């Protein structure tokens, strides 16, 4: 696993997470949908501030772990799966917007 590819995937993961955050806040604030993740719904119901804090903090921590253990195959696989999951989620949002 090249360091350049890992940097790109970490950047992509953070970007996709921020996109998901914006989509979720927009959809829920307009009443067009709800947060599907029960844990994140709890924080969103408390306050958008806590929702943002937990979401950004969680993915920030995960990104840090992926970077620290970037030489390990399992960390790289976890990073790839996370990017795939967030990509699928963002595609789902885009599909439903159109």
KOLZAVO-421149 format. One record per residue: x, y, z of N, C-alpha, C, O in turn. Coordinates in steps of 0.02 Angstrom, whole numbers, plus 50000, padded with zeros to 5 digits. Atoms other than C-alpha are relative to their C-alpha. Layout:
BEGIN
<node n_c1="X" n_c2="Y" n_c3="Z" ca_c1="X" ca_c2="Y" ca_c3="Z" c_c1="X" c_c2="Y" c_c3="Z" o_c1="X" o_c2="Y" o_c3="Z"/>
...
//
This chain:
BEGIN
<node n_c1="50042" n_c2="49941" n_c3="50000" ca_c1="50000" ca_c2="50000" ca_c3="50000" c_c1="50045" c_c2="50062" c_c3="50000" o_c1="50085" o_c2="50073" o_c3="50046"/>
<node n_c1="49958" n_c2="49941" n_c3="50005" ca_c1="50079" ca_c2="50160" ca_c3="49944" c_c1="49974" c_c2="50055" c_c3="50047" o_c1="49915" o_c2="50060" o_c3="50061"/>
<node n_c1="50019" n_c2="49945" n_c3="49956" ca_c1="50081" ca_c2="50311" ca_c3="50058" c_c1="49958" c_c2="50051" c_c3="49964" o_c1="49912" o_c2="50081" o_c3="49993"/>
<node n_c1="50038" n_c2="49952" n_c3="50040" ca_c1="50015" ca_c2="50420" ca_c3="49918" c_c1="49927" c_c2="49979" c_c3="49993" o_c1="49882" o_c2="50020" o_c3="49999"/>
<node n_c1="50068" n_c2="50026" n_c3="50005" ca_c1="49863" ca_c2="50308" ca_c3="49893" c_c1="49964" c_c2="50005" c_c3="50067" o_c1="49905" o_c2="50024" o_c3="50069"/>
<node n_c1="50031" n_c2="49996" n_c3="49934" ca_c1="49831" ca_c2="50301" ca_c3="50080" c_c1="49980" c_c2="50072" c_c3="50017" o_c1="49926" o_c2="50084" o_c3="50043"/>
<node n_c1="50017" n_c2="49929" n_c3="49988" ca_c1="49838" ca_c2="50492" ca_c3="50093" c_c1="49937" c_c2="50019" c_c3="49961" o_c1="49893" o_c2="50052" o_c3="49987"/>
<node n_c1="50058" n_c2="49985" n_c3="50042" ca_c1="49715" ca_c2="50505" ca_c3="49949" c_c1="49936" c_c2="49970" c_c3="50030" o_c1="49885" o_c2="50004" o_c3="50034"/>
<node n_c1="50060" n_c2="50033" n_c3="49972" ca_c1="49595" ca_c2="50380" ca_c3="50028" c_c1="49978" c_c2="50031" c_c3="50066" o_c1="49918" o_c2="50037" o_c3="50078"/>
<node n_c1="50018" n_c2="49966" n_c3="49938" ca_c1="49602" ca_c2="50465" ca_c3="50198" c_c1="49967" c_c2="50067" c_c3="49985" o_c1="49916" o_c2="50084" o_c3="50015"/>
<node n_c1="50030" n_c2="49937" n_c3="50021" ca_c1="49567" ca_c2="50633" ca_c3="50115" c_c1="49930" c_c2="49989" c_c3="49972" o_c1="49884" o_c2="50026" o_c3="49987"/>
<node n_c1="50065" n_c2="50016" n_c3="50030" ca_c1="49425" ca_c2="50554" ca_c3="50016" c_c1="49950" c_c2="49981" c_c3="50054" o_c1="49892" o_c2="50002" o_c3="50052"/>
<node n_c1="50044" n_c2="50020" n_c3="49945" ca_c1="49352" ca_c2="50475" ca_c3="50174" c_c1="49974" c_c2="50061" c_c3="50038" o_c1="49915" o_c2="50066" o_c3="50053"/>
<node n_c1="50020" n_c2="49940" n_c3="49963" ca_c1="49352" ca_c2="50642" ca_c3="50265" c_c1="49953" c_c2="50043" c_c3="49957" o_c1="49904" o_c2="50069" o_c3="49983"/>
<node n_c1="50043" n_c2="49961" n_c3="50045" ca_c1="49276" ca_c2="50730" ca_c3="50113" c_c1="49931" c_c2="49969" c_c3="49994" o_c1="49880" o_c2="50005" o_c3="49996"/>
<node n_c1="50065" n_c2="50033" n_c3="50005" ca_c1="49139" ca_c2="50600" ca_c3="50094" c_c1="49961" c_c2="50005" c_c3="50065" o_c1="49900" o_c2="50012" o_c3="50064"/>
<node n_c1="50033" n_c2="49991" n_c3="49935" ca_c1="49102" ca_c2="50611" ca_c3="50281" c_c1="49970" c_c2="50070" c_c3="50006" o_c1="49913" o_c2="50077" o_c3="50030"/>
<node n_c1="50026" n_c2="49931" n_c3="49998" ca_c1="49083" ca_c2="50800" ca_c3="50268" c_c1="49940" c_c2="50009" c_c3="49954" o_c1="49892" o_c2="50044" o_c3="49970"/>
<node n_c1="50057" n_c2="49998" n_c3="50047" ca_c1="48970" ca_c2="50779" ca_c3="50117" c_c1="49938" c_c2="49968" c_c3="50032" o_c1="49883" o_c2="49995" o_c3="50028"/>
<node n_c1="50055" n_c2="50034" n_c3="49965" ca_c1="48863" ca_c2="50655" ca_c3="50215" c_c1="49972" c_c2="50044" c_c3="50055" o_c1="49911" o_c2="50047" o_c3="50065"/>
<node n_c1="50021" n_c2="49955" n_c3="49946" ca_c1="48857" ca_c2="50777" ca_c3="50360" c_c1="49956" c_c2="50056" c_c3="49973" o_c1="49903" o_c2="50071" o_c3="50001"/>
<node n_c1="50039" n_c2="49945" n_c3="50030" ca_c1="48795" ca_c2="50918" ca_c3="50248" c_c1="49933" c_c2="49974" c_c3="49974" o_c1="49881" o_c2="50005" o_c3="49985"/>
<node n_c1="50062" n_c2="50029" n_c3="50024" ca_c1="48667" ca_c2="50807" ca_c3="50162" c_c1="49952" c_c2="49985" c_c3="50057" o_c1="49893" o_c2="50003" o_c3="50055"/>
<node n_c1="50042" n_c2="50020" n_c3="49944" ca_c1="48603" ca_c2="50741" ca_c3="50328" c_c1="49969" c_c2="50061" c_c3="50035" o_c1="49909" o_c2="50062" o_c3="50048"/>
<node n_c1="50027" n_c2="49940" n_c3="49967" ca_c1="48586" ca_c2="50913" ca_c3="50409" c_c1="49949" c_c2="50035" c_c3="49956" o_c1="49899" o_c2="50061" o_c3="49981"/>
<node n_c1="50047" n_c2="49968" n_c3="50046" ca_c1="48500" ca_c2="50982" ca_c3="50254" c_c1="49934" c_c2="49962" c_c3="49998" o_c1="49880" o_c2="49992" o_c3="50004"/>
<node n_c1="50060" n_c2="50041" n_c3="50006" ca_c1="48378" ca_c2="50838" ca_c3="50237" c_c1="49959" c_c2="50001" c_c3="50064" o_c1="49898" o_c2="50008" o_c3="50062"/>
<node n_c1="50037" n_c2="50002" n_c3="49937" ca_c1="48333" ca_c2="50830" ca_c3="50421" c_c1="49973" c_c2="50068" c_c3="50020" o_c1="49918" o_c2="50072" o_c3="50049"/>
<node n_c1="50024" n_c2="49933" n_c3="49981" ca_c1="48318" ca_c2="51018" ca_c3="50446" c_c1="49940" c_c2="50022" c_c3="49960" o_c1="49899" o_c2="50061" o_c3="49984"/>
<node n_c1="50058" n_c2="49984" n_c3="50042" ca_c1="48194" ca_c2="51031" ca_c3="50303" c_c1="49942" c_c2="49950" c_c3="50008" o_c1="49889" o_c2="49959" o_c3="49978"/>
<node n_c1="50052" n_c2="50049" n_c3="49989" ca_c1="48095" ca_c2="50880" ca_c3="50361" c_c1="49991" c_c2="49952" c_c3="49943" o_c1="49939" o_c2="49920" o_c3="49937"/>
<node n_c1="50004" n_c2="50044" n_c3="50058" ca_c1="48133" ca_c2="50782" ca_c3="50202" c_c1="50018" c_c2="49928" c_c3="50017" o_c1="50008" o_c2="49883" o_c3="49976"/>
<node n_c1="49979" n_c2="50068" n_c3="49980" ca_c1="48200" ca_c2="50632" ca_c3="50297" c_c1="50026" c_c2="50001" c_c3="50071" o_c1="50024" o_c2="50053" o_c3="50105"/>
<node n_c1="49975" n_c2="50007" n_c3="49932" ca_c1="48274" ca_c2="50569" ca_c3="50459" c_c1="50068" c_c2="49965" c_c3="49998" o_c1="50087" o_c2="49935" o_c3="49948"/>
<node n_c1="49935" n_c2="50035" n_c3="49993" ca_c1="48443" ca_c2="50505" ca_c3="50518" c_c1="49985" c_c2="49926" c_c3="50012" o_c1="49948" o_c2="49909" o_c3="50058"/>
<node n_c1="50013" n_c2="50072" n_c3="49995" ca_c1="48445" ca_c2="50316" ca_c3="50495" c_c1="50041" c_c2="49966" c_c3="50056" o_c1="50018" o_c2="49916" o_c3="50084"/>
<node n_c1="49958" n_c2="50029" n_c3="49948" ca_c1="48586" ca_c2="50280" ca_c3="50619" c_c1="49973" c_c2="50021" c_c3="50068" o_c1="49971" o_c2="50080" o_c3="50084"/>
<node n_c1="50030" n_c2="49983" n_c3="49936" ca_c1="48506" ca_c2="50270" ca_c3="50793" c_c1="50047" c_c2="50040" c_c3="50047" o_c1="50024" o_c2="50085" o_c3="50082"/>
<node n_c1="49953" n_c2="49964" n_c3="49957" ca_c1="48663" ca_c2="50329" ca_c3="50884" c_c1="50008" c_c2="50072" c_c3="49976" o_c1="50005" o_c2="50118" o_c3="50017"/>
<node n_c1="49992" n_c2="49932" n_c3="50026" ca_c1="48687" ca_c2="50479" ca_c3="50770" c_c1="49934" c_c2="50038" c_c3="50005" o_c1="49934" o_c2="50099" o_c3="50013"/>
<node n_c1="50065" n_c2="49967" n_c3="49992" ca_c1="48499" ca_c2="50515" ca_c3="50778" c_c1="49994" c_c2="50028" c_c3="50071" o_c1="49967" o_c2="50082" o_c3="50081"/>
<node n_c1="50001" n_c2="49976" n_c3="49931" ca_c1="48517" ca_c2="50529" ca_c3="50966" c_c1="50037" c_c2="50066" c_c3="50006" o_c1="50012" o_c2="50114" o_c3="50037"/>
<node n_c1="49960" n_c2="49939" n_c3="49996" ca_c1="48654" ca_c2="50660" ca_c3="50948" c_c1="49968" c_c2="50057" c_c3="49960" o_c1="49971" o_c2="50115" o_c3="49980"/>
<node n_c1="50033" n_c2="49949" n_c3="50040" ca_c1="48559" ca_c2="50751" ca_c3="50811" c_c1="49939" c_c2="50028" c_c3="50037" o_c1="49926" o_c2="50088" o_c3="50034"/>
<node n_c1="50057" n_c2="49977" n_c3="49960" ca_c1="48404" ca_c2="50758" ca_c3="50922" c_c1="50022" c_c2="50044" c_c3="50058" o_c1="49986" o_c2="50090" o_c3="50077"/>
<node n_c1="49974" n_c2="49957" n_c3="49946" ca_c1="48510" ca_c2="50832" ca_c3="51062" c_c1="50015" c_c2="50069" c_c3="49973" o_c1="49993" o_c2="50120" o_c3="50001"/>
<node n_c1="49981" n_c2="49937" n_c3="50030" ca_c1="48582" ca_c2="50966" ca_c3="50950" c_c1="50042" c_c2="49986" c_c3="49938" o_c1="50083" o_c2="49940" o_c3="49937"/>
<node n_c1="49956" n_c2="50008" n_c3="50058" ca_c1="48659" ca_c2="50984" ca_c3="50777" c_c1="50074" c_c2="50008" c_c3="50019" o_c1="50118" o_c2="49977" o_c3="49987"/>
<node n_c1="49931" n_c2="49992" n_c3="49977" ca_c1="48817" ca_c2="51041" ca_c3="50869" c_c1="50030" c_c2="49933" c_c3="50022" o_c1="50085" o_c2="49916" o_c3="50002"/>
<node n_c1="49975" n_c2="50064" n_c3="49976" ca_c1="48835" ca_c2="50872" ca_c3="50956" c_c1="50005" c_c2="49950" c_c3="49943" o_c1="50052" o_c2="49910" o_c3="49941"/>
<node n_c1="49998" n_c2="50044" n_c3="50059" ca_c1="48795" ca_c2="50781" ca_c3="50794" c_c1="50064" c_c2="50013" c_c3="49960" o_c1="50099" o_c2="49966" o_c3="49942"/>
<node n_c1="49939" n_c2="49982" n_c3="50038" ca_c1="48934" ca_c2="50875" ca_c3="50703" c_c1="50062" c_c2="49979" c_c3="50039" o_c1="50109" o_c2="49952" o_c3="50010"/>
<node n_c1="49943" n_c2="50017" n_c3="49958" ca_c1="49054" ca_c2="50851" ca_c3="50848" c_c1="50016" c_c2="49926" c_c3="49999" o_c1="50073" o_c2="49906" o_c3="49990"/>
<node n_c1="49991" n_c2="50072" n_c3="49999" ca_c1="49028" ca_c2="50663" ca_c3="50857" c_c1="50019" c_c2="49974" c_c3="49930" o_c1="50063" o_c2="49932" o_c3="49924"/>
<node n_c1="49987" n_c2="50024" n_c3="50068" ca_c1="49027" ca_c2="50638" ca_c3="50668" c_c1="50070" c_c2="50018" c_c3="49977" o_c1="50107" o_c2="49976" o_c3="49951"/>
<node n_c1="49933" n_c2="49978" n_c3="50020" ca_c1="49184" ca_c2="50740" ca_c3="50633" c_c1="50053" c_c2="49969" c_c3="50045" o_c1="50106" o_c2="49948" o_c3="50022"/>
<node n_c1="49953" n_c2="50031" n_c3="49954" ca_c1="49270" ca_c2="50676" ca_c3="50789" c_c1="50010" c_c2="49926" c_c3="49987" o_c1="50066" o_c2="49901" o_c3="49990"/>
<node n_c1="49996" n_c2="50072" n_c3="50013" ca_c1="49230" ca_c2="50495" ca_c3="50748" c_c1="50040" c_c2="49984" c_c3="49938" o_c1="50083" o_c2="49940" o_c3="49939"/>
<node n_c1="49964" n_c2="50014" n_c3="50062" ca_c1="49291" ca_c2="50501" ca_c3="50570" c_c1="50072" c_c2="50026" c_c3="50004" o_c1="50117" o_c2="49998" o_c3="49973"/>
<node n_c1="49932" n_c2="49975" n_c3="49989" ca_c1="49441" ca_c2="50605" ca_c3="50623" c_c1="50042" c_c2="49948" c_c3="50037" o_c1="50100" o_c2="49936" o_c3="50020"/>
<node n_c1="49966" n_c2="50052" n_c3="49962" ca_c1="49488" ca_c2="50472" ca_c3="50750" c_c1="50014" c_c2="49939" c_c3="49956" o_c1="50069" o_c2="49911" o_c3="49957"/>
<node n_c1="49991" n_c2="50058" n_c3="50045" ca_c1="49461" ca_c2="50332" ca_c3="50623" c_c1="50055" c_c2="50014" c_c3="49949" o_c1="50096" o_c2="49971" o_c3="49935"/>
<node n_c1="49949" n_c2="49981" n_c3="50050" ca_c1="49567" ca_c2="50425" ca_c3="50495" c_c1="50070" c_c2="49998" c_c3="50032" o_c1="50118" o_c2="49976" o_c3="50000"/>
<node n_c1="49937" n_c2="50002" n_c3="49965" ca_c1="49705" ca_c2="50444" ca_c3="50623" c_c1="50024" c_c2="49928" c_c3="50009" o_c1="50083" o_c2="49913" o_c3="49997"/>
<node n_c1="49983" n_c2="50071" n_c3="49991" ca_c1="49701" ca_c2="50257" ca_c3="50661" c_c1="50021" c_c2="49970" c_c3="49934" o_c1="50071" o_c2="49934" o_c3="49930"/>
<node n_c1="49982" n_c2="50026" n_c3="50066" ca_c1="49702" ca_c2="50214" ca_c3="50476" c_c1="50070" c_c2="50025" c_c3="49979" o_c1="50108" o_c2="49987" o_c3="49949"/>
<node n_c1="49935" n_c2="49972" n_c3="50019" ca_c1="49852" ca_c2="50329" ca_c3="50451" c_c1="50057" c_c2="49969" c_c3="50041" o_c1="50109" o_c2="49950" o_c3="50014"/>
<node n_c1="49948" n_c2="50027" n_c3="49957" ca_c1="49952" ca_c2="50267" ca_c3="50601" c_c1="50017" c_c2="49927" c_c3="49981" o_c1="50075" o_c2="49908" o_c3="49980"/>
<node n_c1="49990" n_c2="50071" n_c3="50017" ca_c1="49928" ca_c2="50085" ca_c3="50548" c_c1="49998" c_c2="49988" c_c3="49925" o_c1="49980" o_c2="49933" o_c3="49903"/>
<node n_c1="50005" n_c2="50003" n_c3="50073" ca_c1="49939" ca_c2="50119" ca_c3="50361" c_c1="50041" c_c2="49944" c_c3="49969" o_c1="50026" o_c2="49923" o_c3="49913"/>
<node n_c1="49959" n_c2="50055" n_c3="50027" ca_c1="50071" ca_c2="49984" ca_c3="50337" c_c1="49967" c_c2="49932" c_c3="50010" o_c1="49989" o_c2="49882" o_c3="49981"/>
<node n_c1="50034" n_c2="50064" n_c3="49987" ca_c1="49953" ca_c2="49849" ca_c3="50400" c_c1="49943" c_c2="49990" c_c3="49950" o_c1="49904" o_c2="50036" o_c3="49935"/>
<node n_c1="50050" n_c2="50017" n_c3="50050" ca_c1="49843" ca_c2="49763" ca_c3="50275" c_c1="49928" c_c2="50009" c_c3="50025" o_c1="49885" o_c2="50034" o_c3="49988"/>
<node n_c1="50068" n_c2="49994" n_c3="49973" ca_c1="49690" ca_c2="49760" ca_c3="50389" c_c1="49978" c_c2="50073" c_c3="50006" o_c1="49920" o_c2="50089" o_c3="49994"/>
<node n_c1="50016" n_c2="49929" n_c3="49996" ca_c1="49698" ca_c2="49948" ca_c3="50416" c_c1="49984" c_c2="50027" c_c3="49931" o_c1="49937" o_c2="50066" o_c3="49922"/>
<node n_c1="50013" n_c2="49978" n_c3="50069" ca_c1="49708" ca_c2="49977" ca_c3="50229" c_c1="49933" c_c2="49973" c_c3="49976" o_c1="49895" o_c2="50009" o_c3="49943"/>
<node n_c1="50065" n_c2="50029" n_c3="50019" ca_c1="49561" ca_c2="49859" ca_c3="50202" c_c1="49943" c_c2="50038" c_c3="50034" o_c1="49892" o_c2="50052" o_c3="50002"/>
<node n_c1="50051" n_c2="49961" n_c3="49964" ca_c1="49461" ca_c2="49952" ca_c3="50336" c_c1="49990" c_c2="50068" c_c3="49969" o_c1="49933" o_c2="50092" o_c3="49963"/>
<node n_c1="50004" n_c2="49935" n_c3="50033" ca_c1="49501" ca_c2="50116" ca_c3="50252" c_c1="49962" c_c2="49994" c_c3="49934" o_c1="49919" o_c2="50035" o_c3="49919"/>
<node n_c1="50034" n_c2="50011" n_c3="50065" ca_c1="49447" ca_c2="50049" ca_c3="50082" c_c1="49925" c_c2="49987" c_c3="50010" o_c1="49884" o_c2="50013" o_c3="49973"/>
<node n_c1="50070" n_c2="50015" n_c3="49987" ca_c1="49285" ca_c2="49980" ca_c3="50154" c_c1="49962" c_c2="50062" c_c3="50024" o_c1="49905" o_c2="50073" o_c3="50005"/>
<node n_c1="50032" n_c2="49938" n_c3="49976" ca_c1="49248" ca_c2="50145" ca_c3="50242" c_c1="49988" c_c2="50048" c_c3="49942" o_c1="49934" o_c2="50079" o_c3="49938"/>
<node n_c1="50008" n_c2="49957" n_c3="50059" ca_c1="49276" ca_c2="50243" ca_c3="50081" c_c1="49944" c_c2="49972" c_c3="49956" o_c1="49903" o_c2="50011" o_c3="49930"/>
<node n_c1="50053" n_c2="50030" n_c3="50040" ca_c1="49164" ca_c2="50120" ca_c3="49988" c_c1="49931" c_c2="50014" c_c3="50031" o_c1="49884" o_c2="50032" o_c3="49996"/>
<node n_c1="50065" n_c2="49990" n_c3="49966" ca_c1="49025" ca_c2="50135" ca_c3="50119" c_c1="49978" c_c2="50073" c_c3="49995" o_c1="49919" o_c2="50086" o_c3="49980"/>
<node n_c1="50019" n_c2="49930" n_c3="50005" ca_c1="49029" ca_c2="50325" ca_c3="50120" c_c1="49986" c_c2="50020" c_c3="49928" o_c1="49944" o_c2="50063" o_c3="49915"/>
<node n_c1="50015" n_c2="49986" n_c3="50071" ca_c1="49035" ca_c2="50328" ca_c3="49929" c_c1="49930" c_c2="49976" c_c3="49983" o_c1="49892" o_c2="50012" o_c3="49950"/>
<node n_c1="50067" n_c2="50027" n_c3="50012" ca_c1="48881" ca_c2="50217" ca_c3="49922" c_c1="49947" c_c2="50044" c_c3="50032" o_c1="49895" o_c2="50057" o_c3="50001"/>
<node n_c1="50048" n_c2="49957" n_c3="49965" ca_c1="48792" ca_c2="50326" ca_c3="50049" c_c1="49991" c_c2="50067" c_c3="49963" o_c1="49934" o_c2="50091" o_c3="49956"/>
<node n_c1="50004" n_c2="49937" n_c3="50037" ca_c1="48833" ca_c2="50485" ca_c3="49952" c_c1="49964" c_c2="49990" c_c3="49933" o_c1="49926" o_c2="50033" o_c3="49912"/>
<node n_c1="50036" n_c2="50014" n_c3="50063" ca_c1="48774" ca_c2="50405" ca_c3="49789" c_c1="49926" c_c2="49991" c_c3="50013" o_c1="49884" o_c2="50013" o_c3="49973"/>
<node n_c1="50070" n_c2="50007" n_c3="49981" ca_c1="48613" ca_c2="50357" ca_c3="49877" c_c1="49967" c_c2="50068" c_c3="50009" o_c1="49912" o_c2="50080" o_c3="49985"/>
<node n_c1="50026" n_c2="49932" n_c3="49991" ca_c1="48588" ca_c2="50538" ca_c3="49930" c_c1="49990" c_c2="50034" c_c3="49932" o_c1="49938" o_c2="50064" o_c3="49919"/>
<node n_c1="50005" n_c2="49968" n_c3="50066" ca_c1="48624" ca_c2="50601" ca_c3="49754" c_c1="49944" c_c2="49971" c_c3="49958" o_c1="49908" o_c2="50008" o_c3="49925"/>
<node n_c1="50054" n_c2="50033" n_c3="50039" ca_c1="48507" ca_c2="50474" ca_c3="49675" c_c1="49932" c_c2="50023" c_c3="50024" o_c1="49887" o_c2="50034" o_c3="49983"/>
<node n_c1="50065" n_c2="49981" n_c3="49973" ca_c1="48365" ca_c2="50523" ca_c3="49791" c_c1="49986" c_c2="50075" c_c3="49993" o_c1="49928" o_c2="50096" o_c3="49995"/>
<node n_c1="50010" n_c2="49929" n_c3="50011" ca_c1="48392" ca_c2="50709" ca_c3="49763" c_c1="49972" c_c2="50011" c_c3="49929" o_c1="49928" o_c2="50053" o_c3="49918"/>
<node n_c1="50021" n_c2="49991" n_c3="50069" ca_c1="48370" ca_c2="50691" ca_c3="49576" c_c1="49934" c_c2="49966" c_c3="49991" o_c1="49905" o_c2="49966" o_c3="49936"/>
//
